[in-house]
Amino acid sequence: MKEKILELFVKTFDSKPNDIVKISADGSNRRYYRCVSEEHQCIAAYNEDRKENEAFISYAIQLKNNEINVPELYAVDMDKGIYLQEDLGDETLFSYLQKHNEKDVLHYYEKVVEYLPKIQTVQNFDYSKAYPRKKFDEQSIQWDLSYFKYYFLKLADIPFDEQSLENDFKTLENYLLSCETEYFLYRDFQSRNIMLKDEDVFFIDFQGARKGALQYDIASLLYDAKANLSTETREHLFHLYIQSLKNYLTFDEKDFTEHYYAYIYIRIMQAMGAYGYRGFFQKKEHFLKSIPFALKNIEYLENNITLPIDIPELHKVFVRLIQSKKLQSLDKPKHQLTVNIKSFSYKKGYPHDLSGNGGGFVFDCRALPNPGREERFKQLTGMDKEVKDFLSQKEEVAFFLQNVENLVMQSVRNYLQRGFTNLSVYFGCTGGQHRSVYSAEYLSEKLSQIPDLKIIVEHIEQNV
């Protein structure tokens, strides 16, 4: 795979990458690689599904032409299933939310919900490459509801009356499709598919887009289970979205809102089907950890929202989900390990361990290439793109950080097994500005993929 990527990279940029590093793809079957040379950097994507690739390429070009913030395409080799796209970094809206409180992330969410109508109302969009459907229609809804029934309800041992549930599914389907469904539907509009770069928001993984209702995507974003937004924040953001949408369309706000809550239900059920398939069936435990958040959302809807349709069996199913002891057990508090990651300056001395645990690491970054010696980097830190790009291209930095990751991961696994509550990892350099900050951010991103970790990052010399 790397040889194929190398070939396309050289053909595109007329230079060889110094490194091709595989990066996380969450639940996707696609594989992603970061490619870095002295002058160029990009993300290489590999996907065996040609039709899905064709959908993504078609949409990326059209969205870019409509001045939507999506990654730029550099090259495509459709026969090999590879394409090169702009590298938007590693910070998603979800990863940022995990490291900050909701209040500090709100401005990004506000930017997203104000931006969303611009995406949804793109004109003269060509859906000829849409895959697997050109529209979120009866068939799409039936697939999602069957996914929920067979991969979640059955596997979670939730009883239901088959015919009554199917009757309610049909009632819900008819109501969902009774509103306007000719807009751009992103389909998977959630916090992991929104990148943060240069204080702006960018959008990825839109290959499943099709025609559909406006309410679906805003429901997906605000009821994204693991984002776990508060009710107050959701209501504020939905109101902001409505005000932004009025700049593009005229619509009945009451009818729109009633359909919005129905689309929240279908989105939650689609997501729970995925949790059941990935978690109960494929035995990928981290998907099961999203279930309690989804149940919390269902409980809120059941207690606070009344849909203008009669779906009694479905409501019975929701109550059984909320009361299920099997599902409740997934929400039992588990041991959590707090990892305190700090960057510091050796000139000022070592940080103090306030946990009382006394265990951990201090890594000396002073043997790494120092961006601080170059005038262009003197006012920047290891959190700035220019410095990150500089350090990410150095083989000795990659070697150092891989060794750091291996050592820390060994302790993390051991500490989790033994019930330890704290682990300290400190990175020091001369000024605590570039190398130590970059290393601390790198490790934080790697550890954020591990369940049951609370990660606290502090850059002492930057006061953040």
Residue pairs with C-beta under 8 A, 6 or more apart in sequence:
1 31
1 33
1 46
2 20
2 33
4 46
4 77
4 80
4 82
5 20
5 33
5 35
5 44
5 46
5 82
6 16
6 17
6 20
8 44
8 75
8 77
8 80
8 82
8 84
9 15
9 16
9 17
9 20
9 35
9 37
9 40
9 42
9 44
9 84
10 16
11 75
12 74
12 75
12 84
13 37
13 39
13 40
13 74
15 37
15 38
15 39
15 40
16 37
17 35
17 36
17 37
17 40
18 36
18 37
18 38
18 393
18 395
19 34
19 35
19 36
19 393
19 395
19 398
20 33
20 34
20 35
20 44
21 33
21 34
21 36
21 398
22 31
22 32
22 33
23 32
23 33
23 34
23 43
23 90
24 32
24 449
25 31
25 32
26 192
27 274
27 278
27 287
28 205
29 47
29 48
29 49
30 45
30 46
30 47
31 45
31 46
31 47
32 43
32 44
32 45
32 46
33 43
33 44
33 45
33 46
34 41
34 42
34 43
34 44
34 87
34 392
35 41
35 42
35 43
35 44
35 84
36 389
36 392
36 393
37 393
38 393
41 87
41 389
41 392
41 393
42 74
42 84
42 85
42 86
42 87
43 71
43 84
43 85
43 86
43 87
43 88
44 82
44 83
44 84
45 82
45 83
45 84
45 85
46 81
46 82
47 53
47 81
48 81
49 81
50 78
50 81
51 129
51 131
51 132
52 131
52 207
53 76
53 78
53 81
53 83
53 207
54 78
54 129
54 131
55 129
55 130
55 131
55 207
55 208
55 209
56 83
56 206
56 207
57 73
57 76
57 78
57 83
57 129
58 126
58 128
58 129
59 70
59 129
59 206
59 207
59 209
60 70
60 71
60 73
60 85
60 206
61 73
62 122
62 125
62 126
63 70
63 119
63 122
63 203
63 206
64 70
64 72
64 73
66 122
66 123
68 118
68 119
68 122
68 203
69 115
69 200
69 201
69 202
69 203
70 202
70 203
70 204
70 206
71 85
71 86
71 87
71 88
71 202
71 204
72 85
72 86
73 83
73 84
73 85
73 86
74 84
74 85
74 86
75 83
75 84
76 82
76 83
76 84
77 83
88 195
88 197
88 202
88 204
89 195
89 196
89 197
89 385
89 388
90 445
91 195
91 196
91 197
92 191
92 192
92 193
92 194
92 195
92 196
93 105
93 108
93 109
93 112
93 191
93 192
93 194
93 195
93 196
93 201
94 190
94 191
94 192
94 194
94 224
94 226
94 227
95 445
95 448
96 105
96 108
96 196
97 105
97 191
97 227
98 448
98 455
99 444
99 448
99 455
99 457
102 229
102 230
102 233
106 233
108 196
108 201
109 221
109 229
109 233
109 237
110 237
110 240
111 200
111 201
112 194
112 201
112 221
113 218
113 221
113 237
113 238
113 240
113 241
113 244
114 240
114 241
114 244
115 201
115 244
116 189
116 217
116 218
116 221
116 241
116 244
117 214
117 241
117 244
117 245
117 247
117 248
117 249
118 248
119 184
119 186
119 203
119 217
120 183
120 184
120 185
120 186
120 214
120 217
120 248
121 183
121 184
121 248
121 249
122 184
125 184
127 134
127 135
127 210
127 211
128 134
130 209
130 210
130 211
131 207
131 208
133 139
133 140
133 210
134 210
134 211
135 181
135 210
135 211
135 212
136 181
136 185
136 187
136 210
136 211
136 212
136 213
136 216
137 177
137 181
138 173
138 177
140 210
140 212
141 172
141 173
141 176
141 177
141 266
142 169
142 173
144 266
144 269
144 270
144 273
145 169
145 172
145 173
145 266
145 269
147 269
147 270
147 273
147 274
147 277
148 269
148 270
148 272
148 273
148 276
149 160
149 165
150 273
151 273
151 274
151 276
151 277
151 280
151 281
152 158
152 269
152 272
152 273
152 275
152 276
152 280
153 160
153 276
153 317
155 276
155 280
155 281
156 276
156 280
156 321
156 324
156 326
156 327
157 324
157 326
158 317
158 320
158 321
158 324
159 320
160 313
160 316
160 317
160 320
161 313
164 312
164 313
165 313
165 314
165 317
167 313
168 311
168 312
168 313
168 314
169 314
171 309
171 310
171 311
172 262
172 265
172 266
172 309
172 311
172 314
175 259
175 262
175 307
175 308
175 309
176 213
176 259
176 262
176 263
176 266
178 259
179 213
179 215
179 255
179 256
179 259
180 213
180 214
181 211
181 212
181 213
182 211
183 211
183 212
183 213
183 214
184 209
184 211
184 212
185 209
185 210
185 211
185 212
185 213
185 216
185 217
186 203
186 206
186 208
186 209
186 217
186 220
187 206
187 208
187 209
187 210
187 212
187 216
187 217
187 220
188 205
188 206
188 208
188 220
189 216
189 217
189 218
189 220
189 221
190 220
190 221
190 224
190 227
191 221
191 224
191 227
193 203
193 204
193 205
193 206
194 201
194 202
194 203
194 204
195 201
195 202
195 203
195 204
196 202
197 385
198 385
213 259
213 263
214 245
214 256
215 256
215 259
215 260
215 262
215 263
216 263
216 266
216 267
218 238
218 241
218 260
219 260
219 263
219 264
219 267
220 267
221 237
222 229
222 234
222 237
222 238
222 264
223 234
223 264
223 267
223 268
223 297
225 268
225 271
225 290
225 291
225 293
225 294
225 297
226 289
226 290
226 293
228 293
228 296
229 237
231 300
238 260
242 253
242 256
242 257
245 251
258 307
258 308
261 301
261 305
261 307
262 307
262 309
264 297
264 301
265 301
265 307
268 294
268 297
268 298
271 290
271 294
272 291
272 294
274 287
275 287
275 288
275 290
275 291
275 294
278 284
278 287
279 285
279 286
279 287
279 288
279 291
280 288
285 451
286 451
288 330
289 330
289 451
291 327
291 330
291 331
292 327
292 330
292 331
295 321
295 322
295 327
295 331
298 318
298 321
298 322
299 322
301 318
302 315
302 318
302 319
302 322
321 327
334 452
335 416
335 419
335 421
335 452
336 421
336 452
336 453
336 454
337 412
337 415
337 416
337 420
337 421
337 422
337 423
337 452
337 453
337 454
338 355
338 421
338 422
338 423
338 453
338 454
338 455
338 456
339 412
339 422
339 423
339 424
339 425
339 447
339 453
339 454
339 455
339 456
340 353
340 355
340 360
340 422
340 423
340 424
340 425
340 456
340 458
341 425
341 426
341 427
341 440
341 443
341 444
341 447
341 455
341 456
341 457
341 458
342 351
342 424
342 425
342 426
342 427
342 440
342 457
342 458
342 459
342 460
343 382
343 426
343 427
343 428
343 429
343 432
343 436
343 437
343 439
343 440
343 458
343 459
343 460
343 461
343 462
344 350
344 351
344 426
344 427
344 428
344 432
344 436
344 460
344 461
345 428
345 429
345 430
345 431
345 432
345 433
345 436
345 460
345 461
346 364
346 366
346 428
346 429
346 430
346 432
347 430
347 431
347 432
348 432
348 460
348 461
350 362
350 426
350 428
351 424
351 426
351 460
353 360
353 424
355 421
355 422
355 424
356 422
357 420
357 421
357 422
357 423
357 424
359 411
359 415
359 420
359 422
359 423
359 424
360 411
360 423
360 424
360 425
360 426
361 404
361 407
361 408
361 411
361 424
361 425
361 426
362 426
362 427
362 428
363 404
363 425
363 426
363 427
363 428
363 439
364 428
364 429
365 400
365 427
365 428
365 429
365 435
365 436
365 439
366 428
366 429
366 430
366 435
367 396
367 400
368 391
368 394
368 396
368 397
368 400
368 429
368 435
369 390
369 391
369 394
369 396
369 397
369 435
370 429
370 430
370 434
370 435
371 377
371 380
371 382
371 387
371 390
371 391
371 434
371 435
372 378
372 430
372 431
372 433
372 434
376 386
377 386
377 387
377 390
377 434
380 386
380 387
380 434
381 387
381 433
381 434
381 437
381 459
381 462
382 388
382 391
382 433
382 434
382 435
382 436
382 437
382 438
382 439
382 440
382 441
383 437
383 438
383 441
383 459
383 462
387 434
387 438
388 438
388 441
391 397
391 434
391 435
391 438
392 398
397 435
397 438
400 439
401 439
401 442
401 443
404 439
404 443
405 443
405 446
408 423
408 425
408 443
408 447
411 423
412 423
412 447
412 450
412 453
415 423
416 452
425 440
425 443
427 435
427 436
427 437
427 439
427 440
427 443
428 436
429 435
429 436
431 461
432 459
432 460
432 461
432 462
433 461
433 462
436 459
437 459
437 462
440 457
440 459
441 457
444 455
444 457
447 453
447 455
448 455
458 464
